[in-house]
Every structure is written in C-alpha cells, then in structure tokens.
Amino acid sequence: MTETAPAQENATRSGRPLPIILAVIGLVLIIAGIFFPVKLAPVEIAPKTLFTVAGFPISNSFITGWISIVILALLFGLGTRSMQLVPTGLQNLAEWIIEVLLGLAENVAGREKAREFFALFATIFLFVLVNNWSELLPGFTNATIFIQNGEEQIPLFRSPSADLNFTLTLALSAMVMVQFWSIKHTGWGGWAGKFINLKGGLIGLFVGLLETVSEFAKIISFSFRLFGNLFAGDVLLSVIPSLVPLVVVLPFMGLELFVGVIQALIFGLLTLAFITMATVSHGHGGEHEAAH
C-alpha cells in the first residue's frame, strides 16, 4: 500500500505536462494565425487560359502537364545516360522504379502479358503521379504565382489531375488501348462478339448492351474518380491555410501525398486489369488466338 500511493502520485505528476504542452502549442498556433494570416486563393473548376497559339488555348494545367513531362524525361534520361553494372544515383532510382512497377504489372497481368502492356501502365502511373504531386508545390495549389491577363489575375500553374479535360482525355486514351489490345489478341470477331451476341438470343443481346454501357461507364468512372479526388485535395489545401496556421497544413499535405500515389496506382492498375480481361478469348475469339 505504501508503494502504490507514490507510484500513482508520480504517474499523475508525469501526466500533467502533456495538457500544458498542448495548451501552449495551441496558443502559439492561434497567435501565429492572427499575425500571419494566409489569403484564401480562389478555387475554380475550369482551368484558366493563359494565352493562345494559332487559336489553340494554352491553359495553366496544360503548362503544368508539360512540366511533368520534362521532369520525367530528365529523371529517366539522366538516369540511363551512362548505364553502369552497379547502379548509383539516378540510375539506381530509375531502375528501382521500373522494378517495382514491373513487379506490380506481373502480379496483375502475368509475366508474359505484363511485358507487353508495361509501357502503357508505367507511363500512366508516373505521369499521373507527378501531376498529382504537383499540387503540393509552392505556387500551385495556393496560387501564389499569377500572371496578369487584362484586368484579371490568373494562376500560372494548376495540377492537370484537377482538370476534367486532362482526366477525360487520359481515360479515353486508356480505353482506346484496351480495345486495341482486345482486337489484337481476340480478333475482330472476338472483340465484336462481346457487344453483339446474336447466338444468345434476347439474353445475348442484353448482355452485349450491358458490355457496351460498361465500356462507356469505365471512361466516366476513370475521369471523375481522379478529377474528384485531386480537385477535392486542391480545394482542401487552398482553404485550410486560410483557416489555421501553415504548420497545421503539413498533415493534410502528407495525406495528399498519399492520395496522389493511390490515385495514380488505381488508374494504372485498373487500365492494366481491363486490358488483361479484354485479351482473354471467348467463343470464336479463342479459335482466332489458337490459330496464331
């Protein structure tokens, strides 16, 4: 009994500083928010046109997309410029990225098909990932870099993944490649047989109609999933700094870092999965593949 009381007293005393520390941190953050407020940047769904070239509008998301392309080109260009048996530096990073992505592709599509579809899968993943992470860079989400266009100030950069034009174009490109490989592996008859099945009667026609609707639904799902998640993150990272001090934004930036990876993986892996399923032969398509 004599030993329990001091132990409880020590535990109580050791726990006292925690509320005090939290209170002090909260007070410091409130003071920082009062004296160092962050202006709320306007967040709009549509991208802004910076200028036009031969009548073609160049938007801020278009500029950021090309920056992403340059970043990837420099990374893999410099990393593979002078290949060494024992990789170091950028070559080591580039090889590690390729090995991880190839492992993922083989798990989804199998070793043989993964090699054939890998270039599309890796390109989609890396391009979407860099675009997703671009919203975390200073001057992007918080729109701290503007250009003057008449009387209007336009943010110079915007993440392409928060632009529905980009996500829709990427979704269309992915689904076009799905149909391309489906025709290549199952033949025109096998590909068309999924959508027009006269042998199955009314049920076959109905199933074919569902397949057609499903293909278009994939485009919509692809487009709005990526756009919705990244635009929501864009809004979050724009609004939060105007409500709380900048240091509180760090956990949200970490969350968006994670979301950027997940969304890039989802887009790339779903594309790979759709291609893999589309290249499986059914019915007379199997005869075509066997003939080859």
Contacts in CASP RR format, 6 or more apart in sequence:
PFRMAT RR
TARGET T0000
AUTHOR 0000-0000-0000
METHOD contacts of the structure
MODEL  1
MTETAPAQENATRSGRPLPIILAVIGLVLIIAGIFFPVKLAPVEIAPKTL
FTVAGFPISNSFITGWISIVILALLFGLGTRSMQLVPTGLQNLAEWIIEV
LLGLAENVAGREKAREFFALFATIFLFVLVNNWSELLPGFTNATIFIQNG
EEQIPLFRSPSADLNFTLTLALSAMVMVQFWSIKHTGWGGWAGKFINLKG
GLIGLFVGLLETVSEFAKIISFSFRLFGNLFAGDVLLSVIPSLVPLVVVL
PFMGLELFVGVIQALIFGLLTLAFITMATVSHGHGGEHEAAH
29 244 0 8 1.000
29 245 0 8 1.000
29 247 0 8 1.000
29 248 0 8 1.000
32 245 0 8 1.000
32 246 0 8 1.000
32 247 0 8 1.000
33 244 0 8 1.000
33 245 0 8 1.000
36 245 0 8 1.000
36 246 0 8 1.000
37 242 0 8 1.000
38 142 0 8 1.000
38 241 0 8 1.000
38 242 0 8 1.000
38 246 0 8 1.000
39 242 0 8 1.000
40 238 0 8 1.000
40 239 0 8 1.000
40 241 0 8 1.000
40 242 0 8 1.000
41 141 0 8 1.000
41 142 0 8 1.000
41 143 0 8 1.000
41 144 0 8 1.000
41 155 0 8 1.000
41 238 0 8 1.000
42 143 0 8 1.000
43 234 0 8 1.000
43 235 0 8 1.000
43 238 0 8 1.000
43 239 0 8 1.000
45 164 0 8 1.000
45 231 0 8 1.000
47 59 0 8 1.000
47 60 0 8 1.000
47 61 0 8 1.000
47 62 0 8 1.000
47 158 0 8 1.000
47 163 0 8 1.000
47 165 0 8 1.000
48 59 0 8 1.000
48 60 0 8 1.000
48 149 0 8 1.000
48 154 0 8 1.000
48 155 0 8 1.000
48 158 0 8 1.000
49 57 0 8 1.000
49 58 0 8 1.000
49 59 0 8 1.000
49 154 0 8 1.000
50 58 0 8 1.000
50 59 0 8 1.000
50 60 0 8 1.000
50 63 0 8 1.000
50 147 0 8 1.000
50 149 0 8 1.000
50 154 0 8 1.000
50 156 0 8 1.000
51 58 0 8 1.000
52 58 0 8 1.000
59 158 0 8 1.000
59 163 0 8 1.000
59 165 0 8 1.000
60 154 0 8 1.000
60 155 0 8 1.000
60 156 0 8 1.000
60 157 0 8 1.000
60 158 0 8 1.000
61 158 0 8 1.000
61 159 0 8 1.000
61 160 0 8 1.000
61 162 0 8 1.000
61 163 0 8 1.000
61 165 0 8 1.000
61 166 0 8 1.000
62 160 0 8 1.000
63 156 0 8 1.000
63 157 0 8 1.000
64 131 0 8 1.000
64 134 0 8 1.000
64 140 0 8 1.000
64 157 0 8 1.000
64 158 0 8 1.000
64 159 0 8 1.000
64 160 0 8 1.000
65 131 0 8 1.000
65 134 0 8 1.000
65 160 0 8 1.000
65 166 0 8 1.000
67 134 0 8 1.000
67 157 0 8 1.000
68 127 0 8 1.000
68 130 0 8 1.000
68 131 0 8 1.000
68 134 0 8 1.000
68 160 0 8 1.000
69 127 0 8 1.000
71 130 0 8 1.000
72 126 0 8 1.000
72 127 0 8 1.000
72 130 0 8 1.000
75 90 0 8 1.000
75 93 0 8 1.000
75 94 0 8 1.000
76 94 0 8 1.000
78 90 0 8 1.000
79 89 0 8 1.000
79 90 0 8 1.000
79 91 0 8 1.000
79 93 0 8 1.000
79 94 0 8 1.000
80 91 0 8 1.000
80 94 0 8 1.000
82 91 0 8 1.000
83 91 0 8 1.000
84 91 0 8 1.000
87 95 0 8 1.000
97 126 0 8 1.000
98 122 0 8 1.000
101 118 0 8 1.000
101 121 0 8 1.000
101 122 0 8 1.000
101 125 0 8 1.000
101 126 0 8 1.000
102 114 0 8 1.000
102 118 0 8 1.000
102 122 0 8 1.000
103 114 0 8 1.000
104 265 0 8 1.000
104 269 0 8 1.000
105 114 0 8 1.000
105 117 0 8 1.000
105 118 0 8 1.000
105 121 0 8 1.000
105 122 0 8 1.000
105 272 0 8 1.000
106 114 0 8 1.000
108 114 0 8 1.000
108 269 0 8 1.000
108 272 0 8 1.000
108 273 0 8 1.000
108 276 0 8 1.000
109 117 0 8 1.000
109 272 0 8 1.000
109 273 0 8 1.000
109 275 0 8 1.000
109 276 0 8 1.000
110 276 0 8 1.000
113 275 0 8 1.000
113 276 0 8 1.000
113 279 0 8 1.000
114 272 0 8 1.000
116 181 0 8 1.000
117 181 0 8 1.000
117 272 0 8 1.000
117 275 0 8 1.000
117 276 0 8 1.000
120 174 0 8 1.000
120 177 0 8 1.000
120 271 0 8 1.000
120 272 0 8 1.000
120 275 0 8 1.000
121 268 0 8 1.000
121 269 0 8 1.000
121 271 0 8 1.000
121 272 0 8 1.000
124 170 0 8 1.000
124 174 0 8 1.000
124 264 0 8 1.000
124 267 0 8 1.000
124 268 0 8 1.000
124 271 0 8 1.000
125 264 0 8 1.000
125 265 0 8 1.000
125 267 0 8 1.000
125 268 0 8 1.000
126 264 0 8 1.000
128 161 0 8 1.000
128 170 0 8 1.000
128 226 0 8 1.000
128 263 0 8 1.000
128 264 0 8 1.000
128 267 0 8 1.000
128 268 0 8 1.000
129 260 0 8 1.000
129 261 0 8 1.000
129 264 0 8 1.000
131 159 0 8 1.000
131 160 0 8 1.000
131 161 0 8 1.000
131 166 0 8 1.000
132 159 0 8 1.000
132 161 0 8 1.000
132 230 0 8 1.000
132 259 0 8 1.000
132 260 0 8 1.000
132 261 0 8 1.000
132 263 0 8 1.000
132 264 0 8 1.000
133 257 0 8 1.000
133 260 0 8 1.000
134 140 0 8 1.000
134 157 0 8 1.000
134 159 0 8 1.000
134 160 0 8 1.000
135 141 0 8 1.000
135 159 0 8 1.000
135 161 0 8 1.000
135 162 0 8 1.000
135 230 0 8 1.000
135 233 0 8 1.000
135 234 0 8 1.000
135 237 0 8 1.000
135 256 0 8 1.000
136 237 0 8 1.000
136 253 0 8 1.000
136 256 0 8 1.000
136 257 0 8 1.000
137 157 0 8 1.000
138 144 0 8 1.000
139 145 0 8 1.000
139 155 0 8 1.000
139 156 0 8 1.000
139 157 0 8 1.000
140 157 0 8 1.000
140 158 0 8 1.000
140 159 0 8 1.000
141 159 0 8 1.000
141 233 0 8 1.000
141 234 0 8 1.000
141 237 0 8 1.000
141 238 0 8 1.000
142 237 0 8 1.000
142 238 0 8 1.000
142 241 0 8 1.000
143 155 0 8 1.000
143 238 0 8 1.000
145 155 0 8 1.000
145 156 0 8 1.000
145 157 0 8 1.000
146 153 0 8 1.000
146 154 0 8 1.000
146 155 0 8 1.000
146 156 0 8 1.000
147 153 0 8 1.000
147 154 0 8 1.000
147 156 0 8 1.000
148 154 0 8 1.000
158 234 0 8 1.000
159 230 0 8 1.000
159 234 0 8 1.000
160 166 0 8 1.000
161 167 0 8 1.000
161 226 0 8 1.000
161 227 0 8 1.000
161 230 0 8 1.000
161 263 0 8 1.000
162 227 0 8 1.000
162 230 0 8 1.000
162 231 0 8 1.000
162 233 0 8 1.000
162 234 0 8 1.000
163 227 0 8 1.000
164 223 0 8 1.000
164 224 0 8 1.000
164 227 0 8 1.000
167 222 0 8 1.000
167 223 0 8 1.000
167 224 0 8 1.000
167 226 0 8 1.000
167 227 0 8 1.000
168 219 0 8 1.000
168 223 0 8 1.000
170 222 0 8 1.000
170 223 0 8 1.000
170 226 0 8 1.000
170 267 0 8 1.000
171 218 0 8 1.000
171 219 0 8 1.000
171 220 0 8 1.000
171 222 0 8 1.000
171 223 0 8 1.000
172 219 0 8 1.000
174 222 0 8 1.000
174 267 0 8 1.000
174 268 0 8 1.000
174 271 0 8 1.000
174 274 0 8 1.000
175 215 0 8 1.000
175 218 0 8 1.000
175 219 0 8 1.000
175 222 0 8 1.000
175 274 0 8 1.000
177 271 0 8 1.000
177 275 0 8 1.000
178 271 0 8 1.000
178 274 0 8 1.000
178 275 0 8 1.000
178 278 0 8 1.000
179 191 0 8 1.000
179 215 0 8 1.000
179 278 0 8 1.000
181 275 0 8 1.000
181 278 0 8 1.000
181 279 0 8 1.000
182 191 0 8 1.000
182 194 0 8 1.000
182 275 0 8 1.000
182 278 0 8 1.000
182 279 0 8 1.000
183 191 0 8 1.000
184 279 0 8 1.000
185 278 0 8 1.000
185 279 0 8 1.000
185 281 0 8 1.000
185 289 0 8 1.000
186 278 0 8 1.000
186 279 0 8 1.000
186 280 0 8 1.000
186 281 0 8 1.000
186 282 0 8 1.000
186 285 0 8 1.000
186 286 0 8 1.000
186 288 0 8 1.000
186 289 0 8 1.000
187 285 0 8 1.000
187 288 0 8 1.000
187 289 0 8 1.000
189 284 0 8 1.000
189 285 0 8 1.000
189 288 0 8 1.000
190 281 0 8 1.000
190 282 0 8 1.000
190 283 0 8 1.000
190 284 0 8 1.000
190 285 0 8 1.000
190 286 0 8 1.000
190 288 0 8 1.000
193 208 0 8 1.000
193 282 0 8 1.000
193 284 0 8 1.000
194 208 0 8 1.000
194 211 0 8 1.000
194 282 0 8 1.000
195 208 0 8 1.000
195 211 0 8 1.000
195 212 0 8 1.000
196 205 0 8 1.000
196 208 0 8 1.000
197 204 0 8 1.000
197 205 0 8 1.000
197 207 0 8 1.000
197 208 0 8 1.000
198 204 0 8 1.000
198 205 0 8 1.000
218 274 0 8 1.000
222 267 0 8 1.000
222 270 0 8 1.000
225 263 0 8 1.000
225 266 0 8 1.000
225 267 0 8 1.000
226 263 0 8 1.000
226 266 0 8 1.000
226 267 0 8 1.000
229 259 0 8 1.000
229 260 0 8 1.000
229 263 0 8 1.000
230 259 0 8 1.000
230 260 0 8 1.000
230 263 0 8 1.000
233 256 0 8 1.000
233 259 0 8 1.000
236 252 0 8 1.000
236 256 0 8 1.000
237 249 0 8 1.000
237 252 0 8 1.000
237 253 0 8 1.000
237 256 0 8 1.000
240 248 0 8 1.000
240 249 0 8 1.000
240 252 0 8 1.000
241 249 0 8 1.000
281 288 0 8 1.000
281 289 0 8 1.000
END
